[in-house]
Amino acid sequence: MSSPTLNELAERLKRVGDEIAGMRKRIEAGGLIAYARFAEADQAACVECGRVWLDSSGRWRSYLTVDDEPVLYCPECAAREFGGEDA
């Protein structure tokens, strides 16, 4: 089996870069969708414990489900579910 040429390697690198750019756009779009949906809600609440988000300076986290629906976690539930701060 021969080694790939420089052009083949460059093309592979470009494809990987394009895939990463696409992923980044989907992540950014998901965050904007989540922000817009939570901003429209009368009260944003933690999907786990139901605590209402009243303090905008709190470090709450939003995630997209497998169905691309945004869900919101309070700091304590996010740490318990996903690790990180407040764990």
Secondary structure as the mmCIF struct_conf table of DSSP 4:
data_model
#
loop_
_struct_conf.conf_type_id
_struct_conf.id
_struct_conf.beg_label_comp_id
_struct_conf.beg_label_asym_id
_struct_conf.beg_label_seq_id
_struct_conf.end_label_comp_id
_struct_conf.end_label_asym_id
_struct_conf.end_label_seq_id
HELX_LH_PP_P HELX_LH_PP_P1 SER A 2 THR A 5
HELX_RH_AL_P HELX_RH_AL_P1 LEU A 6 GLU A 40
BEND BEND1 ALA A 41 GLN A 43
STRN STRN1 ALA A 45 ALA A 45
TURN_TY1_P TURN_TY1_P1 VAL A 47 CYS A 49
STRN STRN2 VAL A 52 VAL A 52
TURN_TY1_P TURN_TY1_P2 SER A 56 SER A 57
BEND BEND2 GLY A 58 GLY A 58
STRN STRN3 ARG A 61 LEU A 64
TURN_TY1_P TURN_TY1_P3 VAL A 66 ASP A 67
BEND BEND3 ASP A 68 ASP A 68
STRN STRN4 PRO A 70 TYR A 73
HELX_RH_AL_P HELX_RH_AL_P2 PRO A 75 PHE A 82
BEND BEND4 GLY A 84 GLY A 84
TURN_TY1_P TURN_TY1_P4 GLU A 85 ASP A 86
#
